[in-house]
Amino acid sequence: MARRKKDSEDRTERVLKKLTDMGHQAIRDIDRRRSPKLSIPVRSLSNVSFNKRRSIIELGNSKQDRLFFNTGMAKKFMQTFLVAEACKQLLDQGKTTSIRDLFYMVKHTIPNSMVESVEDQAESDACLEDLEVTIDTLREELNLFASNRGAMVGNVTLIDSGDTIDCRRMGSGGYNIPSIVEPDVIEFVEINADFVLLVEKDAVWRRLNEDKFWKDYNCILLHGGGQPSRGVRRLVYRFADEAKLDVFVLTDNDPWGYYIYSVIKQGSINLAYESIRMAVPKAKFIGLSAEDKDRFDLPNDNKLRLNKTDIARARQIKKYPWFQKKHWQSEIKLMLDNGMKYEIEALSSKGISFITEEYLPHKFSNPDEMLD
């Protein structure tokens, strides 16, 4: 407990120094009669590259200056410092809050004007992301959290903010995964699992939980409620990094499911600057593939046609460097050629517990059918 408290204090001290250094630099610029500026790394595909050796998406070196003495940038500059000031208050007070609360903390009418400091949460969220990448700090380290998303059951015991949680005894709903899962908040006490299975959907996770798949196969079973939140991704990363557990990702047979898998494996474009702390390059895809329709004799009635958005997305991800492996090119091409997609729930047409009794056991017994 003392070690966790010390780690938390050290982390807070480091982040506070980064925030104060940012403010002091602006003051020095003003004293020297120069326009205060922030050099913010560009967070777009044009500044993202795929590191083949590390198998992760990385942010490049391109930066964009945000100047105070610039009519087109002054408001954004002010908003970024308002967000930084609010985060410093949270750290000074030892409090956490939501990114929604952060919006209201920085929202006000600028004196002697009709101008709002921020119009909506999208503006404060964007400035928060800029702040994260500028000072190389997670929002969770700024004491900010998002709404909880995802759940977990399995052979793991942890301490969450001082409370001991046995994830074997969490009932049908599981342990609600918080957005802040850093070691000083979530401490692993005991992990007896052989691997991690991350499921795209809550409904499928509930089937696996009810069938006690995690108990029969000695695993940790999580879901991310669709595109997994940062908290879920960080937790999966910690299981892989600290406990050296294999990670398997179960998603739909569609472009969106493929991308969810790649986000876990390589990281995401928007959070490329955090891939080193989130990506799990050894993760394997155990979700439905285009070949599973014939492999498991799925009824034609269960297929869904790819719509225009699906097709555009599939063609887009097919060009991504991290999808250039031969088997992924073949997988995406086959799905496009068929013009069809399948949800995981299509397996229920073979029996309500087909996924736990047949599909997953078959996949784990035939690892060559998994995609990496």
C-alpha positions as CSV (number, residue, x, y, z in Angstrom):
1,M,0.0,0.0,0.0
2,A,2.8,2.4,0.9
3,R,4.6,1.6,-2.4
4,R,1.4,2.4,-4.4
5,K,0.9,5.6,-2.5
6,K,4.5,6.6,-3.3
7,D,4.1,5.7,-7.0
8,S,1.0,7.8,-7.1
9,E,2.7,10.8,-5.5
10,D,5.7,10.5,-7.8
11,R,3.4,10.4,-10.9
12,T,1.5,13.4,-9.7
13,E,4.7,15.3,-9.1
14,R,6.0,14.5,-12.6
15,V,2.8,15.6,-14.3
16,L,2.5,18.8,-12.2
17,K,6.1,19.7,-13.3
18,K,5.2,19.2,-17.0
19,L,2.1,21.5,-16.5
20,T,4.0,24.2,-14.6
21,D,6.9,24.1,-17.1
22,M,4.4,24.7,-19.9
23,G,3.0,27.8,-18.0
24,H,6.5,29.1,-17.1
25,Q,7.6,28.9,-20.8
26,A,4.6,31.0,-21.8
27,I,5.5,33.6,-19.2
28,R,9.1,33.7,-20.4
29,D,7.9,34.3,-23.9
30,I,5.8,37.2,-22.7
31,D,8.7,38.7,-20.7
32,R,10.8,38.5,-23.9
33,R,8.1,40.2,-25.9
34,R,7.5,37.1,-28.0
35,S,4.2,35.4,-28.9
36,P,3.6,32.5,-26.4
37,K,3.3,29.3,-28.3
38,L,2.6,25.6,-28.0
39,S,4.3,23.1,-30.3
40,I,1.7,20.3,-30.6
41,P,2.4,17.1,-32.4
42,V,0.0,16.6,-35.4
43,R,-2.5,13.9,-34.6
44,S,-3.5,12.7,-38.1
45,L,-2.9,9.9,-40.5
46,S,-0.3,12.1,-42.3
47,N,1.9,12.0,-39.2
48,V,1.4,8.3,-38.4
49,S,3.7,5.5,-39.4
50,F,3.7,1.7,-38.8
51,N,6.8,0.4,-37.1
52,K,7.2,-3.1,-38.6
53,R,9.9,-4.1,-36.1
54,R,7.7,-3.2,-33.1
55,S,4.5,-3.9,-34.9
56,I,2.8,-0.8,-33.5
57,I,1.5,2.5,-34.9
58,E,3.6,5.4,-34.0
59,L,3.2,9.2,-34.1
60,G,5.7,11.0,-36.3
61,N,7.7,14.2,-35.6
62,S,5.5,16.7,-37.3
63,K,4.4,19.5,-35.1
64,Q,2.1,22.5,-35.4
65,D,2.7,25.7,-33.5
66,R,-0.3,27.2,-31.7
67,L,0.4,31.0,-31.2
68,F,-1.3,33.3,-28.8
69,F,-0.7,36.4,-31.0
70,N,-2.6,35.0,-33.9
71,T,-6.3,35.8,-34.4
72,G,-6.9,32.3,-35.9
73,M,-5.2,30.5,-33.0
74,A,-5.7,32.7,-29.9
75,K,-8.9,31.2,-28.7
76,K,-7.6,27.6,-29.1
77,F,-4.4,28.6,-27.3
78,M,-6.6,30.0,-24.4
79,Q,-8.7,26.9,-24.3
80,T,-5.7,24.7,-24.1
81,F,-4.3,26.6,-21.1
82,L,-7.8,26.6,-19.4
83,V,-7.8,22.8,-19.7
84,A,-4.2,22.6,-18.3
85,E,-5.2,24.9,-15.4
86,A,-8.2,22.8,-14.6
87,C,-6.1,19.6,-14.6
88,K,-3.5,21.2,-12.3
89,Q,-6.3,22.1,-9.9
90,L,-7.4,18.4,-9.8
91,L,-3.8,17.2,-9.2
92,D,-3.2,19.8,-6.5
93,Q,-6.4,18.8,-4.7
94,G,-6.0,15.1,-5.2
95,K,-9.3,14.8,-6.9
96,T,-10.5,13.1,-10.1
97,T,-13.4,14.1,-12.4
98,S,-15.0,13.3,-15.7
99,I,-14.2,14.9,-19.0
100,R,-17.8,16.2,-19.0
101,D,-17.1,18.0,-15.7
102,L,-13.9,19.3,-17.2
103,F,-15.9,21.0,-19.9
104,Y,-17.9,22.9,-17.3
105,M,-14.8,23.7,-15.3
106,V,-13.4,25.6,-18.3
107,K,-16.7,27.0,-19.7
108,H,-17.4,30.7,-19.0
109,T,-18.2,33.9,-20.8
110,I,-15.1,36.0,-21.4
111,P,-15.4,39.3,-19.5
112,N,-16.7,42.3,-21.4
113,S,-17.8,40.2,-24.3
114,M,-20.4,37.7,-25.5
115,V,-17.8,35.1,-26.3
116,E,-17.9,31.7,-24.6
117,S,-14.5,30.2,-23.6
118,V,-15.8,26.9,-25.0
119,E,-18.9,26.3,-27.0
120,D,-19.3,22.6,-26.5
121,Q,-17.5,19.6,-25.0
122,A,-16.0,18.7,-28.4
123,E,-13.7,21.8,-28.0
124,S,-12.5,20.9,-24.5
125,D,-12.0,17.2,-25.5
126,A,-9.9,18.3,-28.5
127,C,-7.8,20.6,-26.3
128,L,-7.4,17.8,-23.7
129,E,-6.0,15.4,-26.4
130,D,-3.7,18.2,-27.6
131,L,-2.5,18.6,-24.0
132,E,-1.9,14.9,-23.5
133,V,0.3,14.6,-26.6
134,T,2.1,17.9,-26.0
135,I,3.3,17.0,-22.5
136,D,3.4,13.2,-23.1
137,T,0.8,12.4,-20.4
138,L,-2.2,10.2,-20.3
139,R,-5.5,11.9,-19.4
140,E,-5.8,9.3,-16.6
141,E,-2.6,10.8,-15.2
142,L,-4.2,14.2,-15.3
143,N,-6.9,12.7,-12.9
144,L,-9.6,12.7,-15.6
145,F,-11.9,9.8,-16.4
146,A,-14.5,8.9,-19.0
147,S,-17.7,6.9,-18.4
148,N,-17.0,3.3,-17.4
149,R,-17.3,0.9,-20.4
150,G,-16.7,-2.8,-20.4
151,A,-16.8,-5.6,-17.9
152,M,-14.6,-8.5,-16.7
153,V,-14.8,-11.9,-15.0
154,G,-12.2,-14.5,-14.6
155,N,-9.4,-15.9,-12.5
156,V,-7.9,-12.7,-11.2
157,T,-8.0,-10.8,-7.9
158,L,-7.2,-7.1,-7.8
159,I,-7.3,-4.1,-5.5
160,D,-9.3,-1.2,-6.8
161,S,-8.7,2.0,-4.8
162,G,-8.2,0.0,-1.6
163,D,-11.1,-2.5,-2.2
164,T,-10.2,-6.2,-2.9
165,I,-12.1,-7.5,-5.9
166,D,-12.4,-11.2,-6.7
167,C,-13.4,-11.3,-10.4
168,R,-14.5,-14.9,-10.0
169,R,-17.4,-13.8,-7.9
170,M,-18.9,-10.9,-9.8
171,G,-22.2,-12.5,-10.9
172,S,-23.8,-12.0,-14.3
173,G,-22.7,-8.4,-14.7
174,G,-19.0,-8.8,-14.0
175,Y,-16.6,-6.3,-12.7
176,N,-17.2,-2.9,-14.2
177,I,-13.9,-1.8,-15.8
178,P,-13.1,1.8,-14.7
179,S,-11.5,4.3,-17.1
180,I,-8.5,4.8,-14.8
181,V,-6.6,1.4,-14.4
182,E,-3.1,2.6,-13.7
183,P,-1.0,0.6,-11.2
184,D,-1.5,3.0,-8.4
185,V,-5.3,2.6,-8.7
186,I,-5.7,-1.0,-9.9
187,E,-3.2,-3.4,-8.3
188,F,-3.1,-7.1,-9.4
189,V,-3.0,-9.3,-6.4
190,E,-3.4,-12.8,-8.0
191,I,-3.6,-13.9,-11.6
192,N,-4.2,-17.6,-12.2
193,A,-5.5,-17.3,-15.8
194,D,-3.8,-18.8,-18.9
195,F,-4.9,-16.1,-21.4
196,V,-7.2,-13.1,-22.0
197,L,-10.2,-13.2,-24.2
198,L,-11.5,-9.8,-25.3
199,V,-15.0,-9.9,-26.8
200,E,-16.4,-7.1,-28.9
201,K,-20.0,-7.2,-27.6
202,D,-21.7,-7.2,-24.3
203,A,-24.3,-9.7,-25.5
204,V,-21.7,-12.3,-26.6
205,W,-19.7,-11.7,-23.4
206,R,-22.9,-12.5,-21.3
207,R,-23.3,-15.8,-23.2
208,L,-19.7,-16.8,-22.4
209,N,-20.1,-15.7,-18.8
210,E,-23.3,-17.5,-18.3
211,D,-21.7,-20.7,-19.8
212,K,-18.7,-20.2,-17.5
213,F,-16.3,-20.3,-20.4
214,W,-13.8,-18.4,-18.4
215,K,-13.9,-21.1,-15.7
216,D,-13.7,-24.1,-18.1
217,Y,-10.8,-22.5,-20.1
218,N,-9.1,-20.7,-17.2
219,C,-9.1,-17.3,-18.7
220,I,-9.9,-13.6,-18.1
221,L,-13.0,-12.7,-20.1
222,L,-13.6,-9.0,-21.0
223,H,-15.7,-7.0,-23.3
224,G,-15.3,-3.4,-24.5
225,G,-18.8,-2.5,-25.5
226,G,-17.8,-2.2,-29.2
227,Q,-14.7,-0.1,-29.8
228,P,-12.9,-0.7,-26.5
229,S,-12.3,2.3,-24.2
230,R,-8.9,3.5,-23.1
231,G,-9.4,1.8,-19.7
232,V,-10.1,-1.6,-21.3
233,R,-7.2,-1.2,-23.7
234,R,-4.8,-0.3,-20.9
235,L,-6.0,-3.2,-18.7
236,V,-5.5,-5.7,-21.5
237,Y,-2.1,-4.2,-22.1
238,R,-1.2,-4.6,-18.4
239,F,-2.3,-8.3,-18.5
240,A,-0.1,-8.9,-21.5
241,D,2.9,-6.8,-20.3
242,E,2.9,-7.5,-16.5
243,A,1.4,-11.0,-16.4
244,K,2.7,-12.2,-19.8
245,L,-0.8,-13.5,-20.8
246,D,-1.7,-14.2,-24.4
247,V,-4.5,-12.0,-25.8
248,F,-7.2,-13.2,-28.2
249,V,-9.8,-10.8,-29.7
250,L,-13.3,-12.0,-30.7
251,T,-15.2,-9.7,-33.0
252,D,-17.7,-9.7,-35.9
253,N,-16.8,-10.6,-39.5
254,D,-16.9,-7.1,-40.8
255,P,-14.5,-4.1,-41.3
256,W,-15.4,-2.6,-37.9
257,G,-14.6,-5.9,-36.1
258,Y,-11.3,-6.1,-38.0
259,Y,-10.4,-2.6,-37.0
260,I,-11.3,-3.2,-33.3
261,Y,-8.8,-6.1,-33.4
262,S,-6.1,-3.9,-35.0
263,V,-6.6,-1.2,-32.4
264,I,-5.8,-3.8,-29.7
265,K,-2.9,-5.2,-31.6
266,Q,-1.2,-2.2,-33.2
267,G,-2.8,0.8,-31.6
268,S,-5.1,3.5,-33.1
269,I,-4.4,6.4,-35.4
270,N,-6.0,8.9,-33.0
271,L,-3.9,7.6,-30.0
272,A,-0.8,6.7,-31.9
273,Y,1.2,8.6,-29.3
274,E,0.0,6.1,-26.7
275,S,0.6,2.8,-28.7
276,I,3.6,2.1,-26.5
277,R,1.3,1.9,-23.5
278,M,-1.7,0.3,-25.1
279,A,-0.9,-1.9,-28.1
280,V,-0.4,-5.7,-27.7
281,P,1.5,-6.7,-30.9
282,K,1.2,-10.5,-30.1
283,A,-2.7,-10.4,-29.9
284,K,-4.5,-12.9,-32.2
285,F,-7.8,-12.6,-34.0
286,I,-10.2,-15.4,-33.0
287,G,-13.3,-13.7,-34.4
288,L,-15.4,-14.7,-37.3
289,S,-13.5,-14.9,-40.6
290,A,-14.9,-14.9,-44.1
291,E,-14.1,-18.6,-44.3
292,D,-16.0,-19.5,-41.2
293,K,-19.3,-19.4,-43.1
294,D,-18.4,-22.6,-44.9
295,R,-16.2,-23.9,-42.1
296,F,-19.1,-24.0,-39.7
297,D,-21.9,-24.3,-42.3
298,L,-23.6,-21.1,-41.2
299,P,-27.1,-20.6,-42.8
300,N,-27.4,-18.1,-45.7
301,D,-30.3,-16.6,-43.8
302,N,-27.8,-15.2,-41.2
303,K,-25.6,-13.3,-43.6
304,L,-25.9,-9.5,-43.9
305,R,-25.1,-7.6,-47.0
306,L,-22.2,-5.1,-46.9
307,N,-23.6,-1.6,-47.3
308,K,-21.8,1.3,-48.9
309,T,-20.2,2.4,-45.7
310,D,-19.0,-1.1,-44.9
311,I,-17.4,-1.4,-48.4
312,A,-15.7,2.0,-48.2
313,R,-14.3,1.1,-44.7
314,A,-13.1,-2.3,-45.9
315,R,-11.3,-0.7,-48.8
316,Q,-9.8,1.9,-46.5
317,I,-8.4,-0.6,-43.9
318,K,-7.1,-2.8,-46.7
319,K,-4.6,-0.1,-47.6
320,Y,-3.4,0.4,-44.0
321,P,0.3,-0.8,-43.7
322,W,-0.7,-3.0,-40.7
323,F,-3.2,-4.9,-42.8
324,Q,-0.7,-5.8,-45.5
325,K,0.0,-9.3,-44.4
326,K,-1.0,-11.8,-47.0
327,H,-3.7,-13.5,-44.9
328,W,-5.4,-10.2,-44.0
329,Q,-5.4,-9.1,-47.7
330,S,-7.0,-12.4,-48.6
331,E,-9.5,-12.1,-45.7
332,I,-10.7,-8.6,-46.6
333,K,-10.8,-9.4,-50.4
334,L,-12.9,-12.5,-49.7
335,M,-15.4,-10.5,-47.6
336,L,-15.6,-7.8,-50.4
337,D,-16.0,-10.4,-53.1
338,N,-18.8,-12.1,-51.2
339,G,-20.4,-8.8,-50.4
340,M,-21.4,-10.3,-47.1
341,K,-20.7,-10.0,-43.4
342,Y,-21.6,-12.1,-40.3
343,E,-22.1,-11.0,-36.7
344,I,-20.9,-13.3,-33.9
345,E,-24.5,-13.9,-32.9
346,A,-25.0,-15.7,-36.2
347,L,-23.4,-18.7,-34.5
348,S,-26.5,-19.0,-32.3
349,S,-28.3,-20.4,-35.3
350,K,-26.3,-23.5,-34.6
351,G,-27.4,-23.6,-31.0
352,I,-27.5,-21.1,-28.2
353,S,-24.2,-22.3,-26.7
354,F,-22.6,-23.2,-30.0
355,I,-20.0,-20.5,-29.5
356,T,-18.8,-21.9,-26.2
357,E,-19.2,-25.6,-26.9
358,E,-18.1,-25.8,-30.6
359,Y,-16.7,-22.6,-32.1
360,L,-14.2,-21.4,-29.6
361,P,-12.9,-24.9,-28.7
362,H,-12.4,-25.6,-32.4
363,K,-10.5,-22.3,-32.8
364,F,-8.2,-22.9,-29.9
365,S,-7.6,-26.5,-31.1
366,N,-6.7,-25.1,-34.6
367,P,-4.5,-22.1,-34.0
368,D,-3.6,-22.0,-37.7
369,E,-7.2,-20.7,-38.3
370,M,-6.5,-17.6,-36.2
371,L,-5.3,-14.4,-37.9
372,D,-2.4,-12.3,-36.5
